[in-house]
Amino acid sequence: MAKVDSSQKLDDKVYSRFVEWLLIEQPTDIVELSDITKREMVNILWQNKLFELLKRAHADWFIVESDNIINWFEQEREIKILEIDKVQLISDLEEKVWAEKVFEWLIIDTYFDFDSDHIEKIDWKVSFRIREKRDIKWHSSFYYTIKRKEPEDPDSEVMRVCYEKEFKINNILWFIELLRYFGFYKARAKKKQRVSYALWKIKFDIDDYKWIPTLLEIEAASEKIAKYHIKSLWLKNNKKSNRGSRWLFETYGMPYKVFDKPEQNKPNKKDKS
């Protein structure tokens, strides 16, 4: 089991203040997020309920903007490059591109929704997930990501346009309480082994899912930057995909973890007396 810092205990005073806030419908005086960040979040979400939850968590310092380079991009381009030679690619990234390794080991993604899959049924492809990163010492850190994808191009070689923001969760126990209170539930999940490299305005994620050949996911500020590196890494002739992970699992005939929906999706209001 992943280690969780013992300092992540629920503080009664903070909890009480949060419950008081919940009794007031959509307060208007929480403005700690920068205007730029708020605009980016609204652009991704189009979801008032989720936006208010995340704004509340940020105001009480339970989440902070992460140092992931995707936060630098107004919009990003992404593509998957399938069935790569992992050993050769890592060698090329380190010796030719001089990319910096920023993470290695296990990633567990859990996606949340509410009101009968309300988030993923809207016209824009929006997702909300909590990501757990476990390092080689089994220490865990947690992040939430909100993401909106433009429709994929029928040409799998064309990179998909995405809008994405990632925040670090300072207190995972408290954040889960927020989710439950607002009526969110687990919708689906996946895990993978990942080795991540980064350069200015581009990110290389080498992923290993169980029983699926190793793949590379590139996220970049522009298609021009990404294609330059695809060519320099000798990956131009590899099969590519601009679709999501569920397509990947289906293509290789692997099951995708989906949770049963709750019979009644009601907020869990704890009695702290």
Short mmCIF file of the C-alpha atoms (twelve columns), coordinates in Angstrom:
data_MODEL
# 
_entry.id   MODEL 
# 
loop_
_atom_site.group_PDB 
_atom_site.id 
_atom_site.type_symbol 
_atom_site.label_atom_id 
_atom_site.label_alt_id 
_atom_site.label_comp_id 
_atom_site.label_asym_id 
_atom_site.label_seq_id 
_atom_site.Cartn_x 
_atom_site.Cartn_y 
_atom_site.Cartn_z 
_atom_site.pdbx_PDB_model_num 
ATOM 1   C CA . MET A 1   0.000   0.000  0.000   1 
ATOM 2   C CA . ALA A 2   1.218   3.484  -0.794  1 
ATOM 3   C CA . LYS A 3   2.513   5.554  2.087   1 
ATOM 4   C CA . VAL A 4   0.451   8.606  2.990   1 
ATOM 5   C CA . ASP A 5   2.006   11.327 5.093   1 
ATOM 6   C CA . SER A 6   0.661   11.203 8.662   1 
ATOM 7   C CA . SER A 7   0.300   14.988 8.606   1 
ATOM 8   C CA . GLN A 8   -2.661  14.525 6.243   1 
ATOM 9   C CA . LYS A 9   -5.128  14.226 9.105   1 
ATOM 10  C CA . LEU A 10  -8.421  16.047 8.893   1 
ATOM 11  C CA . ASP A 11  -8.334  19.149 11.031  1 
ATOM 12  C CA . ASP A 12  -11.642 19.675 12.851  1 
ATOM 13  C CA . LYS A 13  -11.503 23.461 12.657  1 
ATOM 14  C CA . VAL A 14  -10.750 23.451 8.957   1 
ATOM 15  C CA . TYR A 15  -13.434 20.835 8.364   1 
ATOM 16  C CA . SER A 16  -15.991 22.875 10.271  1 
ATOM 17  C CA . ARG A 17  -15.104 25.963 8.241   1 
ATOM 18  C CA . PHE A 18  -15.500 23.968 5.060   1 
ATOM 19  C CA . VAL A 19  -18.923 22.638 6.119   1 
ATOM 20  C CA . GLU A 20  -20.034 26.204 6.872   1 
ATOM 21  C CA . TRP A 21  -18.909 27.227 3.393   1 
ATOM 22  C CA . LEU A 22  -20.852 24.344 1.854   1 
ATOM 23  C CA . LEU A 23  -24.067 25.696 3.350   1 
ATOM 24  C CA . ILE A 24  -23.630 28.891 1.340   1 
ATOM 25  C CA . GLU A 25  -24.445 28.479 -2.345  1 
ATOM 26  C CA . GLN A 26  -21.532 29.377 -4.599  1 
ATOM 27  C CA . PRO A 27  -19.706 32.083 -2.651  1 
ATOM 28  C CA . THR A 28  -18.372 34.927 -4.783  1 
ATOM 29  C CA . ASP A 29  -15.434 36.059 -2.649  1 
ATOM 30  C CA . ILE A 30  -12.972 33.235 -3.404  1 
ATOM 31  C CA . VAL A 31  -10.494 34.772 -5.819  1 
ATOM 32  C CA . GLU A 32  -7.147  33.256 -4.885  1 
ATOM 33  C CA . LEU A 33  -6.674  31.610 -8.272  1 
ATOM 34  C CA . SER A 34  -4.967  33.847 -10.804 1 
ATOM 35  C CA . ASP A 35  -7.171  35.260 -13.552 1 
ATOM 36  C CA . ILE A 36  -5.165  33.349 -16.162 1 
ATOM 37  C CA . THR A 37  -5.571  30.038 -14.317 1 
ATOM 38  C CA . LYS A 38  -9.298  30.606 -13.832 1 
ATOM 39  C CA . ARG A 39  -9.772  31.365 -17.526 1 
ATOM 40  C CA . GLU A 40  -7.863  28.219 -18.469 1 
ATOM 41  C CA . MET A 41  -9.911  26.090 -16.076 1 
ATOM 42  C CA . VAL A 42  -13.213 27.475 -17.340 1 
ATOM 43  C CA . ASN A 43  -12.062 26.904 -20.918 1 
ATOM 44  C CA . ILE A 44  -11.413 23.242 -20.099 1 
ATOM 45  C CA . LEU A 45  -14.364 22.460 -17.870 1 
ATOM 46  C CA . TRP A 46  -17.528 24.262 -18.806 1 
ATOM 47  C CA . GLN A 47  -18.670 22.689 -15.531 1 
ATOM 48  C CA . ASN A 48  -19.669 25.006 -12.709 1 
ATOM 49  C CA . LYS A 49  -19.918 22.247 -10.086 1 
ATOM 50  C CA . LEU A 50  -16.408 20.949 -10.668 1 
ATOM 51  C CA . PHE A 51  -14.943 24.436 -11.050 1 
ATOM 52  C CA . GLU A 52  -16.375 25.503 -7.688  1 
ATOM 53  C CA . LEU A 53  -14.964 22.383 -6.016  1 
ATOM 54  C CA . LEU A 54  -11.478 22.950 -7.363  1 
ATOM 55  C CA . LYS A 55  -11.566 26.654 -6.586  1 
ATOM 56  C CA . ARG A 56  -12.506 25.851 -2.994  1 
ATOM 57  C CA . ALA A 57  -9.679  23.334 -2.639  1 
ATOM 58  C CA . HIS A 58  -7.184  25.850 -4.022  1 
ATOM 59  C CA . ALA A 59  -8.382  28.574 -1.675  1 
ATOM 60  C CA . ASP A 60  -7.672  26.400 1.370   1 
ATOM 61  C CA . TRP A 61  -4.270  25.318 0.012   1 
ATOM 62  C CA . PHE A 62  -5.219  21.663 -0.412  1 
ATOM 63  C CA . ILE A 63  -4.117  21.928 -4.034  1 
ATOM 64  C CA . VAL A 64  -1.448  24.018 -5.753  1 
ATOM 65  C CA . GLU A 65  -0.390  24.351 -9.360  1 
ATOM 66  C CA . SER A 66  2.209   21.695 -10.216 1 
ATOM 67  C CA . ASP A 67  5.517   22.175 -12.021 1 
ATOM 68  C CA . ASN A 68  4.428   19.946 -14.939 1 
ATOM 69  C CA . ILE A 69  5.434   21.642 -18.202 1 
ATOM 70  C CA . ILE A 70  1.925   21.108 -19.600 1 
ATOM 71  C CA . ASN A 71  0.884   24.021 -17.368 1 
ATOM 72  C CA . TRP A 72  3.063   26.279 -19.513 1 
ATOM 73  C CA . PHE A 73  1.028   25.613 -22.652 1 
ATOM 74  C CA . GLU A 74  -2.094  27.563 -23.521 1 
ATOM 75  C CA . GLN A 75  -2.973  24.513 -25.566 1 
ATOM 76  C CA . GLU A 76  -0.989  21.401 -26.374 1 
ATOM 77  C CA . ARG A 77  -0.687  18.826 -29.127 1 
ATOM 78  C CA . GLU A 78  -0.439  15.142 -28.261 1 
ATOM 79  C CA . ILE A 79  0.047   11.864 -30.074 1 
ATOM 80  C CA . LYS A 80  0.864   8.248  -29.229 1 
ATOM 81  C CA . ILE A 81  3.653   6.420  -31.046 1 
ATOM 82  C CA . LEU A 82  3.077   2.688  -30.776 1 
ATOM 83  C CA . GLU A 83  5.303   -0.361 -30.365 1 
ATOM 84  C CA . ILE A 84  8.603   1.384  -29.746 1 
ATOM 85  C CA . ASP A 85  12.027  0.027  -28.824 1 
ATOM 86  C CA . LYS A 86  12.198  1.293  -25.240 1 
ATOM 87  C CA . VAL A 87  15.909  0.734  -24.643 1 
ATOM 88  C CA . GLN A 88  16.896  2.493  -27.870 1 
ATOM 89  C CA . LEU A 89  14.477  5.363  -27.302 1 
ATOM 90  C CA . ILE A 90  15.777  6.064  -23.789 1 
ATOM 91  C CA . SER A 91  19.320  6.047  -25.119 1 
ATOM 92  C CA . ASP A 92  18.381  8.494  -27.891 1 
ATOM 93  C CA . LEU A 93  16.498  10.802 -25.523 1 
ATOM 94  C CA . GLU A 94  19.453  11.020 -23.156 1 
ATOM 95  C CA . GLU A 95  22.346  11.100 -25.635 1 
ATOM 96  C CA . LYS A 96  20.911  12.813 -28.730 1 
ATOM 97  C CA . VAL A 97  18.096  15.034 -27.474 1 
ATOM 98  C CA . TRP A 98  19.588  15.633 -24.012 1 
ATOM 99  C CA . ALA A 99  16.168  15.368 -22.435 1 
ATOM 100 C CA . GLU A 100 15.949  15.282 -18.636 1 
ATOM 101 C CA . LYS A 101 14.357  12.341 -16.842 1 
ATOM 102 C CA . VAL A 102 11.675  13.699 -14.519 1 
ATOM 103 C CA . PHE A 103 9.903   10.556 -13.320 1 
ATOM 104 C CA . GLU A 104 10.160  6.773  -13.335 1 
ATOM 105 C CA . TRP A 105 7.946   4.018  -11.970 1 
ATOM 106 C CA . LEU A 106 4.208   3.534  -11.359 1 
ATOM 107 C CA . ILE A 107 1.235   5.743  -12.246 1 
ATOM 108 C CA . ILE A 108 -2.356  5.048  -11.225 1 
ATOM 109 C CA . ASP A 109 -5.078  7.194  -12.806 1 
ATOM 110 C CA . THR A 110 -8.593  7.298  -11.356 1 
ATOM 111 C CA . TYR A 111 -11.269 9.213  -13.277 1 
ATOM 112 C CA . PHE A 112 -14.252 10.781 -11.532 1 
ATOM 113 C CA . ASP A 113 -17.679 11.886 -12.692 1 
ATOM 114 C CA . PHE A 114 -21.062 12.896 -11.283 1 
ATOM 115 C CA . ASP A 115 -24.766 12.978 -12.197 1 
ATOM 116 C CA . SER A 116 -24.878 9.946  -14.513 1 
ATOM 117 C CA . ASP A 117 -21.586 10.581 -16.332 1 
ATOM 118 C CA . HIS A 118 -22.335 14.267 -16.787 1 
ATOM 119 C CA . ILE A 119 -18.738 15.311 -17.460 1 
ATOM 120 C CA . GLU A 120 -17.991 12.918 -20.295 1 
ATOM 121 C CA . LYS A 121 -21.389 13.254 -21.988 1 
ATOM 122 C CA . ILE A 122 -21.001 16.919 -22.832 1 
ATOM 123 C CA . ASP A 123 -20.116 17.988 -26.370 1 
ATOM 124 C CA . TRP A 124 -16.434 18.550 -25.537 1 
ATOM 125 C CA . LYS A 125 -14.317 15.578 -24.465 1 
ATOM 126 C CA . VAL A 126 -13.619 16.509 -20.848 1 
ATOM 127 C CA . SER A 127 -12.060 14.356 -18.139 1 
ATOM 128 C CA . PHE A 128 -11.249 14.844 -14.463 1 
ATOM 129 C CA . ARG A 129 -8.778  12.475 -12.828 1 
ATOM 130 C CA . ILE A 130 -6.632  11.976 -9.759  1 
ATOM 131 C CA . ARG A 131 -3.166  10.659 -10.555 1 
ATOM 132 C CA . GLU A 132 -1.050  8.822  -8.008  1 
ATOM 133 C CA . LYS A 133 2.672   8.707  -8.772  1 
ATOM 134 C CA . ARG A 134 4.654   6.076  -6.876  1 
ATOM 135 C CA . ASP A 135 8.412   6.300  -7.001  1 
ATOM 136 C CA . ILE A 136 10.857  3.419  -6.618  1 
ATOM 137 C CA . LYS A 137 10.764  3.857  -2.824  1 
ATOM 138 C CA . TRP A 138 6.954   3.438  -2.824  1 
ATOM 139 C CA . HIS A 139 6.390   7.060  -1.812  1 
ATOM 140 C CA . SER A 140 3.246   8.477  -3.352  1 
ATOM 141 C CA . SER A 141 2.335   11.954 -4.534  1 
ATOM 142 C CA . PHE A 142 -1.088  12.909 -5.840  1 
ATOM 143 C CA . TYR A 143 -2.263  15.256 -8.596  1 
ATOM 144 C CA . TYR A 144 -5.557  16.195 -10.147 1 
ATOM 145 C CA . THR A 145 -5.823  16.951 -13.821 1 
ATOM 146 C CA . ILE A 146 -8.628  18.514 -15.790 1 
ATOM 147 C CA . LYS A 147 -8.443  18.014 -19.530 1 
ATOM 148 C CA . ARG A 148 -10.488 18.798 -22.615 1 
ATOM 149 C CA . LYS A 149 -9.718  17.274 -25.991 1 
ATOM 150 C CA . GLU A 150 -10.804 18.567 -29.351 1 
ATOM 151 C CA . PRO A 151 -12.251 15.837 -31.631 1 
ATOM 152 C CA . GLU A 152 -9.523  13.643 -33.069 1 
ATOM 153 C CA . ASP A 153 -8.618  13.978 -36.732 1 
ATOM 154 C CA . PRO A 154 -9.448  10.890 -38.851 1 
ATOM 155 C CA . ASP A 155 -5.791  10.955 -39.908 1 
ATOM 156 C CA . SER A 156 -3.999  9.272  -36.979 1 
ATOM 157 C CA . GLU A 157 -0.783  11.122 -37.893 1 
ATOM 158 C CA . VAL A 158 -2.359  14.491 -36.994 1 
ATOM 159 C CA . MET A 159 -1.779  15.460 -33.384 1 
ATOM 160 C CA . ARG A 160 -4.782  16.043 -31.181 1 
ATOM 161 C CA . VAL A 161 -5.378  19.486 -29.653 1 
ATOM 162 C CA . CYS A 162 -5.881  19.444 -25.879 1 
ATOM 163 C CA . TYR A 163 -6.301  21.901 -23.024 1 
ATOM 164 C CA . GLU A 164 -4.954  20.647 -19.709 1 
ATOM 165 C CA . LYS A 165 -4.175  21.856 -16.188 1 
ATOM 166 C CA . GLU A 166 -2.492  19.853 -13.446 1 
ATOM 167 C CA . PHE A 167 -2.461  20.652 -9.737  1 
ATOM 168 C CA . LYS A 168 -0.628  18.932 -6.886  1 
ATOM 169 C CA . ILE A 169 -2.849  17.693 -4.064  1 
ATOM 170 C CA . ASN A 170 -1.307  18.624 -0.725  1 
ATOM 171 C CA . ASN A 171 -3.805  16.601 1.286   1 
ATOM 172 C CA . ILE A 172 -5.293  13.612 -0.532  1 
ATOM 173 C CA . LEU A 173 -7.583  12.586 2.341   1 
ATOM 174 C CA . TRP A 174 -9.154  16.026 2.481   1 
ATOM 175 C CA . PHE A 175 -9.492  16.223 -1.271  1 
ATOM 176 C CA . ILE A 176 -11.319 12.872 -1.383  1 
ATOM 177 C CA . GLU A 177 -13.683 14.266 1.249   1 
ATOM 178 C CA . LEU A 178 -14.368 17.205 -1.039  1 
ATOM 179 C CA . LEU A 179 -15.154 14.874 -3.911  1 
ATOM 180 C CA . ARG A 180 -17.538 12.795 -1.845  1 
ATOM 181 C CA . TYR A 181 -19.284 15.835 -0.458  1 
ATOM 182 C CA . PHE A 182 -19.875 17.245 -3.919  1 
ATOM 183 C CA . GLY A 183 -21.244 13.915 -5.151  1 
ATOM 184 C CA . PHE A 184 -18.390 12.715 -7.375  1 
ATOM 185 C CA . TYR A 185 -17.751 9.008  -7.821  1 
ATOM 186 C CA . LYS A 186 -15.082 6.789  -9.375  1 
ATOM 187 C CA . ALA A 187 -15.878 6.079  -13.011 1 
ATOM 188 C CA . ARG A 188 -12.826 4.230  -14.355 1 
ATOM 189 C CA . ALA A 189 -9.138  3.645  -13.686 1 
ATOM 190 C CA . LYS A 190 -5.905  2.478  -15.269 1 
ATOM 191 C CA . LYS A 191 -2.297  1.972  -14.223 1 
ATOM 192 C CA . LYS A 192 0.998   1.854  -16.051 1 
ATOM 193 C CA . GLN A 193 4.741   1.919  -15.654 1 
ATOM 194 C CA . ARG A 194 6.100   5.220  -16.957 1 
ATOM 195 C CA . VAL A 195 9.431   6.836  -17.679 1 
ATOM 196 C CA . SER A 196 9.086   10.576 -18.357 1 
ATOM 197 C CA . TYR A 197 11.533  12.932 -20.036 1 
ATOM 198 C CA . ALA A 198 11.123  16.642 -20.644 1 
ATOM 199 C CA . LEU A 199 12.585  19.488 -22.644 1 
ATOM 200 C CA . TRP A 200 11.426  23.052 -23.032 1 
ATOM 201 C CA . LYS A 201 7.932   22.906 -24.595 1 
ATOM 202 C CA . ILE A 202 7.896   19.130 -25.086 1 
ATOM 203 C CA . LYS A 203 7.289   16.071 -22.917 1 
ATOM 204 C CA . PHE A 204 8.107   12.411 -23.681 1 
ATOM 205 C CA . ASP A 205 6.215   9.759  -21.710 1 
ATOM 206 C CA . ILE A 206 7.250   6.129  -22.256 1 
ATOM 207 C CA . ASP A 207 4.389   3.910  -21.051 1 
ATOM 208 C CA . ASP A 208 4.089   0.201  -20.342 1 
ATOM 209 C CA . TYR A 209 0.585   -1.164 -19.796 1 
ATOM 210 C CA . LYS A 210 0.165   -4.828 -18.955 1 
ATOM 211 C CA . TRP A 211 0.117   -6.958 -22.135 1 
ATOM 212 C CA . ILE A 212 0.322   -3.881 -24.405 1 
ATOM 213 C CA . PRO A 213 3.546   -3.115 -26.328 1 
ATOM 214 C CA . THR A 214 5.526   -0.132 -25.043 1 
ATOM 215 C CA . LEU A 215 4.399   3.201  -26.457 1 
ATOM 216 C CA . LEU A 216 5.580   6.796  -26.408 1 
ATOM 217 C CA . GLU A 217 3.194   9.685  -25.811 1 
ATOM 218 C CA . ILE A 218 4.449   13.085 -26.883 1 
ATOM 219 C CA . GLU A 219 2.889   16.297 -25.576 1 
ATOM 220 C CA . ALA A 220 4.169   19.518 -27.098 1 
ATOM 221 C CA . ALA A 221 3.314   23.183 -27.449 1 
ATOM 222 C CA . SER A 222 3.162   22.826 -31.231 1 
ATOM 223 C CA . GLU A 223 2.977   20.116 -33.877 1 
ATOM 224 C CA . LYS A 224 6.101   21.497 -35.531 1 
ATOM 225 C CA . ILE A 225 8.190   20.908 -32.386 1 
ATOM 226 C CA . ALA A 226 6.804   17.396 -31.939 1 
ATOM 227 C CA . LYS A 227 7.364   16.357 -35.561 1 
ATOM 228 C CA . TYR A 228 10.949  17.592 -35.444 1 
ATOM 229 C CA . HIS A 229 11.666  15.276 -32.503 1 
ATOM 230 C CA . ILE A 230 9.699   12.365 -33.966 1 
ATOM 231 C CA . LYS A 231 11.964  12.564 -36.994 1 
ATOM 232 C CA . SER A 232 15.183  13.019 -34.989 1 
ATOM 233 C CA . LEU A 233 14.311  9.978  -32.832 1 
ATOM 234 C CA . TRP A 234 13.754  7.794  -35.916 1 
ATOM 235 C CA . LEU A 235 10.069  7.261  -35.102 1 
ATOM 236 C CA . LYS A 236 8.563   8.674  -38.293 1 
ATOM 237 C CA . ASN A 237 7.606   5.234  -39.616 1 
ATOM 238 C CA . ASN A 238 6.048   3.912  -36.399 1 
ATOM 239 C CA . LYS A 239 2.286   3.501  -36.221 1 
ATOM 240 C CA . LYS A 240 0.672   6.454  -34.470 1 
ATOM 241 C CA . SER A 241 -2.631  7.257  -32.787 1 
ATOM 242 C CA . ASN A 242 -4.307  10.489 -31.702 1 
ATOM 243 C CA . ARG A 243 -6.966  8.650  -29.679 1 
ATOM 244 C CA . GLY A 244 -7.268  7.952  -25.957 1 
ATOM 245 C CA . SER A 245 -6.330  5.084  -23.672 1 
ATOM 246 C CA . ARG A 246 -9.675  3.315  -23.988 1 
ATOM 247 C CA . TRP A 247 -9.061  2.981  -27.716 1 
ATOM 248 C CA . LEU A 248 -5.615  1.583  -26.912 1 
ATOM 249 C CA . PHE A 249 -7.008  -1.098 -24.592 1 
ATOM 250 C CA . GLU A 250 -9.694  -2.040 -27.120 1 
ATOM 251 C CA . THR A 251 -7.157  -2.265 -29.962 1 
ATOM 252 C CA . TYR A 252 -4.989  -4.732 -28.050 1 
ATOM 253 C CA . GLY A 253 -7.958  -6.650 -26.621 1 
ATOM 254 C CA . MET A 254 -7.298  -5.760 -23.003 1 
ATOM 255 C CA . PRO A 255 -9.969  -5.061 -20.344 1 
ATOM 256 C CA . TYR A 256 -10.365 -1.495 -19.103 1 
ATOM 257 C CA . LYS A 257 -11.258 -1.028 -15.435 1 
ATOM 258 C CA . VAL A 258 -14.736 0.499  -15.093 1 
ATOM 259 C CA . PHE A 259 -16.429 0.922  -11.709 1 
ATOM 260 C CA . ASP A 260 -20.096 0.198  -11.046 1 
ATOM 261 C CA . LYS A 261 -22.117 3.380  -10.824 1 
ATOM 262 C CA . PRO A 262 -23.641 4.184  -7.435  1 
ATOM 263 C CA . GLU A 263 -27.381 3.648  -7.182  1 
ATOM 264 C CA . GLN A 264 -27.856 7.043  -5.606  1 
ATOM 265 C CA . ASN A 265 -25.279 9.733  -6.241  1 
ATOM 266 C CA . LYS A 266 -25.802 11.853 -3.139  1 
ATOM 267 C CA . PRO A 267 -23.202 13.966 -1.334  1 
ATOM 268 C CA . ASN A 268 -21.737 12.321 1.757   1 
ATOM 269 C CA . LYS A 269 -22.211 14.883 4.525   1 
ATOM 270 C CA . LYS A 270 -20.295 13.645 7.557   1 
ATOM 271 C CA . ASP A 271 -21.461 14.349 11.075  1 
ATOM 272 C CA . LYS A 272 -18.486 15.834 12.871  1 
ATOM 273 C CA . SER A 273 -20.250 16.260 16.216  1 
# 
